[in-house]
Structures are given as structure tokens and as C-alpha cells.
């Protein structure tokens, strides 16, 4: 599909389930999903503020009136997934914002969220990619509990809390297509890195909420669910999720082990580049991997470093 078509209609991955390129950072980096059933629609993940026109264009390209959108559901409140929530809600008069209970306060008042992101990325990056953040009125927000079902026309989306990447992460299992819309709960990949039934995925685990035990439990729960496909936020659709889960966990366990010996986050990041390269598809070069996954590698090194230091402080008490 052409880039123009992807921006105006998205890519259909199952009947009534469409992947939208949000335009964050570069093409095919971060996705949102549009679910359509019986004249009703839901948007899963929002991208950032400048993603809003793309998503609205995709609604129009698929013949969906803005008033027909019942739900906007960020998988979690990291800004590449929820930064556009306020702008979308302002444009969608009948939508409710569904969010993990832990993320709800940040949608009402994003001040602390903004402060944390500015501290991590710097003011220049925040102002270029994320500003401004628009609050959502609390009367339009619904906290989504684990096991709850979002009904869209005759379609059922099962809410599954999937921590590990972040405590406020949830995923949605589309029962009609057997596709799990996973946010960041199932790693990240990009085009050209073993798409389809054998994708190359990295477990992105940013600070400050990475929890390896929770991540392991999430992968076990996804295996039990046995989705036919997984639709991650970053980016190609995963056609063999059970095998992918095994590789993802092996890479996670290796990274946790390396974090015990690294002396600095920079050293740990280099170990991730060199160590994870063993899982690269044969036609992919380590140099390209380091370039294309640069932000993911940096965030994961920082997340592992933060978690390991926290473990050491607790052990010293």
C-alpha cells in the first residue's frame, strides 16, 4: 500500500480492524488501530498530538463519521500512545476515553507526565514531538479494569492488563479476529526485520516502571490466550505470536542477566546491541539494527539500569 493510502485509509489487517501509521518519528514506527463494527468505531492508541489529523483523515477515508466513534483507548499513557488523546477527544463528541485505572489521573492532569518526559528526553525533544498536551475532562473518562469487555456494536474487545513495560499498560483482545492489540506489551519491531511468522522483536523496557516478573507473567498470559495474531504499536503484525513470545522472553532474560554486570547505562546499551544481534535475521546487519532501534535500545538500557539499581538499594536495606 502506498504511503498516501496508508495515511488516508490505513491498512486492513482483519475485517473491521485497521492499522494506522501515526507518523511519530518516521514512517512505520508507531501505529494506532481503528476497530469498526455495525456503524460504531473505537480507536486504540492515539499517537502524539500531530497524529490527530492523520487519524481523523483515516476515519473519513473509511466512511466513519466522527460522532460514530464510541471509544478512544490508549494502551498506556506513554506519550507516543496517549499524547494525542486530548486532541482526539476534542474532535470526537460522543467518544469516551478508556484507560488503565493507573493512567486515568495523567489524562485528567498531564502535568506530572509532562515533567517526567521532559526530564527523560529534554525540553527540545518534548516541544518538537509532544507539546502541547491537552487534558481530558474526567466526566469523559472510564477506567478499564482487567477482564472487562468493551462492546462495539456486536463486537467484543476483552481488556487485559499487561504490565511489565509499564504498570498502566493494557491490551485488547478482539474476539472477532483473534487479534491481540498489544500496545508495547509484546515488544517492538520495524519493517525489514523478519516480518510475518518470524519477526525480530525487542523487549522495550523504559524507566521507571520496568518489572521483569510482571513482563514474564504478561508473556505467559498471552501464550494462554493464544491469539491468532498480535498487533503491536511498533509496528508489523505478528503472525506466529507463540514462537515470537519465546524469542522475546529469551532476549529479555539475556538483558536482565547483562544488567547485573554493566558498569554504566552506555555499556549496557552496547551489550544489548551486540548480544541481541544474535537474534537478527540473516539479511539484517548489526549496524542497521543499532541505527533503526536506537531509541528503543537507549530506553531499554536506561530501564534496566534503573531497575537493577533499585534492586540493589532494596537489598542493601
N, C-alpha and C positions, 0 to 999 in steps of 0.2 A: 504494500500500500504506500502511496506517495506521502511525503511529509505534510502536504497541504490537506490531503484527505484525512490523515490521522488527526490533524488539528480540528477539522470541522465535523467529523462523524465518529472518530475513534475507530478502534479495531474490535470487531466482534469475536469473542473467544468462546462463547456458548450462546444459545438462543436467549436473548434478553440480557446478556452480560457483555459489557463493552469496556475495553481498556482505553484510557485517555492519557496521552503524554502531557504532563502538566507544564513542561518547558523549564523546569527548575534545573539550573546549572548548564545542561546541554540536552540535546535530543536523546530520548530513550534512557533517561536517568531515573526519573521518578514518575510513577503512574498514579492516577485516580481511577475509580471504576464507577460505571453507571449501570444500575440494575433497573430494568423496565418490565412491568407486568400489569396487564389489564388496565392500561391508562395511568398507572402510578409509577413513580420513579424514586430511586434512592441514589445518593452519591456517596461513595465510600472513599475517604481521604479527599483532601481539598487542594493539595499543593500549597503554594505560597500566595501572597496577595496578587502578584501579577499573573497567577494561573487562572484567576476567576474568569476573565474574558474567554479563555480557551474552553473552560468547562461549560460556560453559558452558550458558547458557539456550538459545542458538541450537543447540548440539549436541543438547540434549534435544528441542527443538522439531522437529528433523529426524530424530528417532529414532536418533541416534548415541550409542552407549554410550561413556563416557569411555575405556574400555580399547581402543576401536577406533581411536583417534587414533594414527597411526604417527609423524607429524611435526608439529613446530611450527617454522616458518621465518620469522624476521624478515627483511624485505627489507634492513634495515641496523639499526645499533644506536642510532640516534636514538630518544629515549625515547617519542615518540608512536607508534613502530613496534615497539619492543622492551621498553618499560617493564613490560609485563605478562608477559614471558616466564617469569620465575621463578615467579610465581603460577600460571600455566597449567601449567607442568611439574610443579609440586607436586600438581596436581589430575588429571593425565593419566599414569597409572602406566606405560604402555607407550611413550610418545612419546619420540622423540629430538629434540633441538634442532639444526636445521640452520642454519648461519650462515656468512657470508663468513669466510675464514680470518683477515682482519684484525680482525674483530669478535669472534672467539672469546674472547680474553683478557678483554674487557669483560663478557662474560656470566658468566665464572667469578668475576671480582672487579670489581664495578662501581664501585669507589672513585674511580678517575680520571674515569670517565664522570660520576659524580655531581658531582665537584668542578668539572668543566668546565661542566656545565649550570647549577650554582648560580652560577658566575661570569658566565654569559651572561644568565640570566633573573632572578637574585636568589633569595634564600632563601625568600621568601614564596610566589613562584610555584612553585618546586620543591616545597615542602612541600604545597601545595594540590593540584598536578596530578600529581606523580610519586612522592612518597615513600609507602612505603619501596620500595627496590629489593631484590629477592630474588635472590641468586646462584644459578647453576645448577651442579650438580656436573659436573666435567669429564668424568666417565665417561658422561654422558648427552648429550654434545655431539659433533656431526660437522661438521667444516669442509667446506664445499661448494665444490669447485673449478669454475672456468669450464668449461662443456661437459659437466659431469657430468649424469646423469639420475637423478631421484628417481622411483622406481616405486611407484605406489599402486594395489594390485590389478593391474588390467590397463591402468592409465593412466600416461602418461609426462609428467613435468614436467621440461623442459630448464632447467638452471641457466645463467644468462647473467650474467656480471659486467658491471655497467653503471655505471661511475664517472662522476664529474662533479659531481653533487650531494654525494657522499661517496665516498671510496675503498673503503669497506666496503659499498657498495650492490650488491645483486644483484637480478635479476628472474627470474621463472619463466615459461616458455612452455608453456602447456597444449596439447599437440599435439591432444588430442581436440576441443577447441573452437576452436583457433587464436586463443586469447586470451592476451595477454601481461599477466601480473600484475606491475606495474612498480614498485611502491613509489613513490619520489619521482624516479625516473629520467626521467619523462615529464611533469614539471610538475604544477601544482595548479590545480583549478578548484572551483566550488561551484554548487549548484543555482541556476538563474535566469540563468546566464551562458553561453547558447548551447550547450546540451547536444546530445547526439546526434552528427550528422555535421559540425557546425561549433562545437565548444566553444571557449570563451575560456580559454586556459591561460597560466599564468605560470611561467617557469623559476625555481623557488625554489632559491637557491644560498647556503646559510648558511656562516658561518665554521666551522672554519678550513680546510676541505679542498676548497673550490670550485676546479675546474680547467676552464677553458673548452675547452681542447683535448680533454680527456677527455670533456666533455659533448658536443662535436661528434662525436667518434668513437662515442659511445653512440647518438646520434640516427642516425648513418649505419648502425650495426649493426641498429638497429630497423627502419629502412627496408628493409635487405636481408632481414631476417626476414619482412617483410610479414605481420604479424598481421592477422587479420580485425577484431579489436577490441583495445583496451587498457583494462585495469582498473587505474587509478591508486589510490594511497592517499587522495588528496584530489581529487575524490570521484566525479563522474558518470562513467559508462562512455563511452569514446570510440569512436564508430562509424566514423570515417574517419581512421585514425591517420596515414596518409602525408601527407595535407594538413595535419593538425594538427602533424606534425613540422616541416613547412616554416615554419608560422607561429611555432612555438615557437623555432626556430632564429633567425628574423628578430628576434624580441624579445630573445633572448639577445645577438645581435650588437649590437643597438642599446644594450643595457645596458652591455656591455663598453666600447663607444665612449664613452658618457656618463661612465663611471667615470674616464676619463683626465682630465677637466676639472673634476669636482666638487671642491670645497674641503673639504667635511665629509660624513660619512655622512648627516646630516639633509638636506643639499642634494641629495645623490644620491637619497635616498628620494623627495623631492618631484619630481625629474626622472623617476623611474620612474612615479610616479602620472600625471604629465602626459603623458609620452611613450608609455607603454603604453596610455593611454586611446584612442589612435587605432585600436587593435585591438578595442575593446569592441564588442559587438553594439549595433545602433542603439537598442534599447529599454533599454539599461543606462546609468545615469548615473555620471559620474566620482566624485561624492560617495559613492555607494553602493559603488563599487569600492574607494575608499580605506578605507571602513569595513570591508567584508567581507574584504578581503585585507590588513588592517593588519599582522598578524603576519608574513605572507609578504613584504610589502614591506619591513618593517623588517629581517628576516633577510637578505633578498637585498641590501639596501643595505650591511649590515654585511659580508656575504660578499664582495661586490665590492670594498668598501673595503679589507678585509684582504688580498685577493688583489692588488690594484693596489699597495698599499704594499709588499708582499713583492716584487713585480716591480721596483719602484723601488730597494729596498735591494740586490737582486741586481745590478742594472745599475750601481750606484754602487761596487761592489767592484773 
